Amino acid sequence: MQDTALYAYLLGLQAPWTVSRVELDVKRHQVDVWAEHAPGVLWPCPECAVEGRLYDHAEERVWRHLDSCQYRTYLHARIPRVQCATHGVVQVAVPWAEPKARFTRLFERLAIDVLRECSITGATQILGLSWDEAWHLMERAVERGQARKAPRIIPHLGVDEKAIAKGHRYLTLVCDLQAGTVEYVGAERKQESLEAYYQGLSMEQRSGIAAVAMDMWEPYIQATHTHVPDAGDKIVFDRFHIMTYLGQAVDTVRKQEHRDRLAQGDETLTGTKYLWLYSREHLPASRRREFRILRQQELKVARAWAIKETLRELWTYRYPAAARRFWQRWYFWATHSRLKPIRKAAATLKRHLTNILTYCRHRITNAVTEGLNSKIQSIKKLACGFRNFEHFKTAIYFHCGGLDLYPC
């Protein structure tokens, strides 16, 4: 098989396109391939598909293609232009690349696979690209995927924030809890951050939202009440965030008690910080005996931990009335515990009780969102951080958006 026929086959070229010549440059470790078309061809307008005769050719363009035996391969061609009665003189579409692309479709597919598995820097080393070229491929893939994504109703949403840098810099994430994908990334964690997502939905899509899992962050609550019909019955305060909030109260009790005991020379609580933050079933086996001995002592933090762990039973109830009766017993215990941080936490939870108990009807949590948060953190570490918010947003959509990234 001649080299021209071989590369016509490798490129998947069909009439009227063919390979006219192939040049190998050993010193530059490069293969250059030239494609030409047969004369007298009628070309379809890329906008309306009406066929017309050749008007002229654009200047020669070059596309990076898949390597040939570790030699970088470039495809050269002059794209025909056709004069359309409706759209004027326009370039026709070529079968090997998308419009305005600098890479063939096959190369883009490979690059997307590589970018999914490693960092931008790693992809540049594997593919022989510059950082800007690799990032350009990622941006094109995300734009392509978002353009293909059809509007749909998402019944269960998860809303959470993500710290992106020091100095209390955050972004807002909206996730599809059923599909496990990031649907929206907004700057900061203000009311306007979440409202921008809701405003992009149709009224049918907003009405189709069955439940929204979130933490007790007031700006998110207000944004949801403003834009989601019957939001009061749809907001579900996330169990994970509630237990984290109560765990912080337990830790405050521990710190205060530890400080008081150290003043008296008692080091009982030294090195026990994380023991009190564990749930019962996640306690390390190597420290269970130590923890059992601590709980048998007259410790304030032991009472706080027991109160915290007991609240977890609230999410086992399926009927709001039964859950409310349990809450009342737990709330009496917490508020009469003589532990100020616990009493304060219990009062905060009481103010949000209505949307804690909505879990009985909408049994959703932000566990999927937290999982995506962990994946996003891995992306951030892999890139050694993102100084540019738009770049970080693009990376999140690329890895977590569930988008169809590949060229046709």
C-alpha positions in Angstrom: 0.0 0.0 0.0 1.4 3.4 -0.9 1.8 6.0 1.8 -0.9 8.3 0.3 -3.4 5.4 0.3 -2.3 4.4 3.8 -2.9 7.9 5.2 -6.2 8.3 3.3 -7.3 5.1 5.1 -6.0 6.2 8.5 -7.7 9.6 8.2 -10.9 8.0 7.0 -11.0 10.2 3.9 -13.6 9.5 1.3 -14.5 11.0 -2.1 -14.1 13.8 -3.0 -11.2 14.0 -0.6 -7.9 12.1 -1.0 -4.3 12.3 0.1 -2.1 14.0 -2.5 1.3 13.6 -0.8 3.1 12.6 2.4 6.4 13.9 3.7 8.5 12.5 6.5 11.0 14.7 8.3 13.1 12.5 10.5 15.1 15.4 12.1 11.9 17.1 13.2 10.3 13.8 14.1 7.3 14.8 12.1 5.0 13.5 9.3 3.1 16.0 7.1 0.1 14.9 5.0 -1.7 17.0 2.3 -5.3 16.4 1.5 -6.9 17.6 -1.8 -10.3 17.2 -3.4 -11.4 16.2 -6.9 -12.5 19.0 -9.3 -16.0 19.9 -10.2 -17.5 18.9 -6.8 -20.8 20.5 -5.6 -20.3 21.5 -1.9 -23.1 21.9 0.7 -23.4 25.1 2.6 -22.6 24.4 6.2 -25.6 26.5 7.3 -28.4 25.3 5.1 -27.0 22.3 3.2 -27.9 23.8 -0.2 -25.3 22.6 -2.7 -23.3 25.1 -4.8 -20.2 25.2 -6.9 -16.7 26.0 -5.7 -16.1 29.7 -5.2 -12.5 29.6 -4.1 -10.2 28.2 -1.4 -9.2 29.6 2.0 -5.5 29.7 2.9 -3.9 26.4 3.8 -4.6 25.2 7.3 -2.9 22.7 9.5 -4.5 20.2 11.9 -2.7 18.1 14.5 -3.5 14.4 14.0 -2.8 11.2 15.9 0.9 10.3 15.9 2.3 7.9 13.4 4.8 5.5 15.0 5.6 8.2 17.6 6.0 10.8 14.8 3.9 13.9 15.2 1.5 14.0 12.3 0.0 17.1 10.7 -2.7 17.3 8.1 -2.6 20.2 5.6 -5.5 21.3 3.4 -7.0 24.4 1.7 -10.7 24.4 2.7 -13.1 25.1 -0.2 -15.5 28.0 0.0 -18.9 28.0 -1.6 -21.2 30.9 -2.4 -24.6 30.4 -0.9 -27.5 32.6 -2.0 -28.7 32.9 1.6 -25.4 32.9 3.6 -22.9 34.4 1.2 -19.4 33.0 0.8 -18.7 30.4 3.5 -16.2 27.7 4.2 -17.5 24.1 3.8 -17.2 21.6 6.6 -14.3 19.1 6.4 -14.9 15.5 7.5 -11.8 15.2 9.7 -12.2 18.2 12.1 -14.8 20.5 13.6 -15.1 24.1 12.5 -12.3 26.4 13.8 -10.6 23.4 15.4 -6.8 23.0 15.2 -6.9 19.3 15.8 -8.6 16.4 14.0 -11.6 14.7 15.6 -9.6 11.6 16.3 -6.9 13.6 18.1 -9.5 15.5 20.2 -11.0 12.2 21.3 -7.6 10.9 22.5 -6.8 14.2 24.2 -10.1 14.1 26.1 -9.4 10.6 27.3 -5.9 11.6 28.5 -7.2 14.8 30.2 -9.8 12.8 32.1 -7.1 10.6 33.6 -4.4 13.1 34.5 -3.6 16.8 35.0 -3.2 19.4 32.3 0.6 19.3 32.8 0.6 15.5 32.5 -1.5 15.7 29.3 0.9 18.1 27.7 3.8 15.8 28.3 1.9 12.7 26.9 0.4 14.4 23.9 3.2 16.8 23.1 1.1 19.9 23.5 1.5 23.3 25.1 -0.5 24.1 28.2 -2.6 26.5 26.3 -3.4 24.0 23.6 -4.4 21.3 26.2 -6.6 23.8 28.0 -8.2 24.9 24.7 -9.1 21.3 24.1 -10.8 21.1 27.5 -12.7 24.3 27.0 -13.9 23.2 23.6 -15.1 19.9 25.0 -17.0 21.6 27.8 -18.6 24.1 25.4 -19.6 21.2 23.1 -21.1 19.2 26.0 -23.1 22.1 27.3 -24.4 22.9 23.9 -25.6 19.3 23.5 -27.2 19.1 26.9 -31.0 19.3 26.5 -33.1 21.1 29.1 -34.7 18.7 31.5 -36.5 18.6 34.8 -34.3 17.6 37.7 -36.5 16.4 40.6 -33.8 16.2 43.3 -31.2 18.9 43.7 -28.3 19.2 46.1 -26.9 22.6 46.9 -23.6 23.1 48.6 -20.6 25.4 48.8 -17.0 24.7 48.1 -14.0 26.6 49.4 -11.6 27.3 46.5 -8.9 29.3 48.2 -7.8 30.9 51.5 -9.5 34.0 52.7 -13.1 32.6 52.7 -13.4 32.3 48.9 -16.2 30.0 47.9 -18.2 28.8 45.0 -21.7 27.4 44.9 -22.5 24.0 43.5 -25.8 22.7 42.3 -25.9 18.9 41.7 -28.4 16.4 40.3 -28.6 13.9 43.1 -30.0 11.1 40.9 -27.5 11.5 38.0 -24.6 12.4 40.3 -23.5 15.3 38.1 -22.7 19.0 38.7 -25.3 21.1 37.0 -24.2 24.6 37.9 -21.1 26.3 39.4 -21.5 29.9 40.7 -19.1 32.3 42.1 -19.2 32.9 45.9 -22.0 31.6 48.2 -24.4 34.5 48.1 -28.1 34.5 47.5 -27.4 35.8 43.9 -25.1 32.8 43.4 -27.9 30.3 43.6 -30.5 32.6 42.1 -28.5 32.7 38.9 -29.1 28.9 38.5 -32.9 29.1 39.2 -33.3 32.1 36.8 -31.8 29.9 34.0 -34.6 27.4 34.5 -38.1 27.5 32.9 -41.2 27.7 35.1 -41.8 24.0 34.2 -38.4 23.0 35.4 -38.7 25.0 38.6 -42.1 23.4 39.3 -40.7 20.0 38.6 -38.2 20.3 41.5 -39.5 17.9 44.1 -36.8 18.5 46.8 -33.6 20.4 47.4 -31.0 19.2 49.9 -28.9 21.9 51.4 -27.3 23.1 54.7 -28.8 25.8 56.8 -27.2 28.7 55.0 -29.7 31.5 54.9 -28.8 32.9 51.4 -29.5 29.5 49.8 -32.8 29.2 51.7 -33.9 32.7 50.6 -33.0 32.0 47.0 -34.9 28.8 46.9 -38.0 30.3 48.6 -37.9 33.1 46.0 -37.7 30.9 42.9 -39.0 27.4 43.7 -42.8 27.0 44.0 -43.8 25.6 47.5 -40.2 25.7 48.6 -41.2 25.4 52.2 -42.2 21.8 51.6 -39.2 21.0 49.4 -36.2 22.2 51.3 -34.5 19.3 53.1 -31.7 20.3 55.5 -28.9 17.9 55.0 -28.3 15.3 57.8 -24.5 15.4 57.3 -24.3 19.2 57.8 -26.6 19.0 60.8 -24.5 16.3 62.5 -21.3 18.3 61.6 -22.8 21.4 63.2 -23.7 19.4 66.4 -20.2 17.8 66.3 -18.7 21.2 66.5 -20.7 21.9 69.6 -19.4 18.7 71.1 -15.9 19.7 70.3 -16.5 23.1 72.0 -17.6 21.3 75.1 -14.4 19.2 75.0 -12.1 22.2 74.6 -13.7 24.0 77.5 -13.6 21.0 79.7 -10.1 20.1 78.7 -8.9 23.6 79.5 -10.5 23.5 83.0 -9.0 20.1 83.7 -5.6 21.0 82.6 -5.7 24.0 85.0 -6.1 21.3 87.8 -3.3 19.1 86.4 -5.8 16.6 84.9 -4.8 15.4 81.4 -7.6 12.9 80.9 -8.8 14.5 77.6 -5.4 15.0 76.1 -5.3 13.5 72.6 -9.0 12.6 72.5 -10.2 15.3 70.2 -11.1 13.0 67.2 -12.6 10.3 69.4 -15.5 12.5 70.2 -16.1 13.5 66.6 -16.5 9.8 65.4 -19.9 8.3 65.1 -20.4 5.1 67.1 -19.9 2.7 64.2 -16.9 4.5 62.7 -14.9 4.5 65.9 -11.5 2.8 65.2 -11.3 -0.7 66.7 -7.9 0.1 68.2 -9.4 2.9 70.3 -12.7 1.4 71.4 -11.6 0.2 74.8 -10.0 3.6 75.5 -13.2 5.4 74.5 -15.4 3.1 76.5 -13.3 3.9 79.6 -13.6 7.6 78.9 -17.4 7.4 78.6 -17.7 5.7 81.9 -16.2 8.7 83.6 -18.1 11.8 84.7 -17.2 13.9 81.7 -19.3 16.7 80.2 -18.0 15.9 76.7 -19.3 12.3 77.2 -22.8 13.6 77.8 -22.5 15.9 74.8 -21.4 13.1 72.6 -24.3 10.9 73.8 -26.7 13.7 73.0 -25.2 14.1 69.5 -25.3 10.4 68.7 -28.9 10.0 69.9 -30.1 12.7 67.4 -29.1 10.4 64.6 -32.2 8.3 65.3 -34.3 11.2 64.0 -33.5 10.2 60.4 -34.9 6.7 60.9 -38.5 7.9 61.3 -40.8 7.9 58.2 -43.7 9.7 59.7 -43.4 13.4 60.6 -45.6 13.1 63.7 -43.4 10.3 65.2 -40.3 12.2 64.3 -41.6 15.3 66.0 -42.3 13.4 69.2 -38.8 12.0 69.2 -37.5 15.5 68.6 -39.3 16.9 71.5 -37.8 14.3 73.9 -34.3 14.9 72.4 -34.7 18.7 72.6 -35.7 18.5 76.3 -32.7 16.5 77.0 -30.3 18.8 75.1 -31.7 22.0 76.6 -31.5 20.6 80.1 -28.0 19.2 79.7 -26.3 22.3 81.3 -24.0 22.3 78.3 -24.1 25.8 76.8 -22.8 24.8 73.3 -25.3 21.9 73.1 -28.2 24.1 74.2 -27.2 26.7 71.6 -27.0 24.1 68.8 -30.3 22.7 69.8 -32.0 26.1 69.7 -30.6 26.6 66.2 -31.9 23.3 65.0 -35.3 24.1 66.5 -35.6 27.2 64.4 -35.0 25.0 61.3 -37.0 22.0 62.5 -39.7 22.2 59.8 -37.2 21.6 57.0 -35.3 19.0 59.0 -38.5 16.9 59.2 -39.2 17.2 55.5 -36.7 14.3 55.3 -39.6 12.1 56.2 -41.3 12.9 52.9 -38.2 13.5 50.7 -35.5 11.0 51.9 -32.6 12.7 50.3 -29.2 13.9 51.6 -26.3 15.7 50.1 -24.1 12.6 50.2 -23.8 12.7 46.4 -22.9 16.3 46.5 -20.2 15.6 49.2 -18.8 12.9 47.0 -18.6 15.3 44.1 -17.0 17.8 46.5 -14.3 15.3 47.2 -13.7 14.7 43.5 -13.5 18.4 42.9 -10.9 18.7 45.8 -8.9 16.0 44.0 -9.1 18.0 40.8 -7.9 21.1 42.7 -5.0 19.2 44.2 -4.0 17.7 40.9 -3.8 21.2 39.4 -2.0 22.5 42.5 -4.9 25.0 42.9 -6.7 27.3 40.5 -6.1 31.1 40.6 -8.6 31.6 37.8 -12.3 30.9 38.8 -13.3 30.3 35.2 -10.6 27.7 34.7 -11.7 25.9 37.9 -15.3 26.0 36.7 -14.3 24.5 33.3 -12.4 21.7 35.1 -15.4 20.9 37.3 -17.8 20.7 34.3 -15.2 18.6 32.4 -14.8 16.0 35.1 -18.1 16.2 37.0 -20.7 17.6 34.6 -21.7 14.3 33.0 -21.3 16.0 29.6 -20.9 14.4 26.2 -17.5 15.9 25.5 -16.4 14.0 22.4 -16.6 15.5 18.8 -18.9 13.7 16.4 
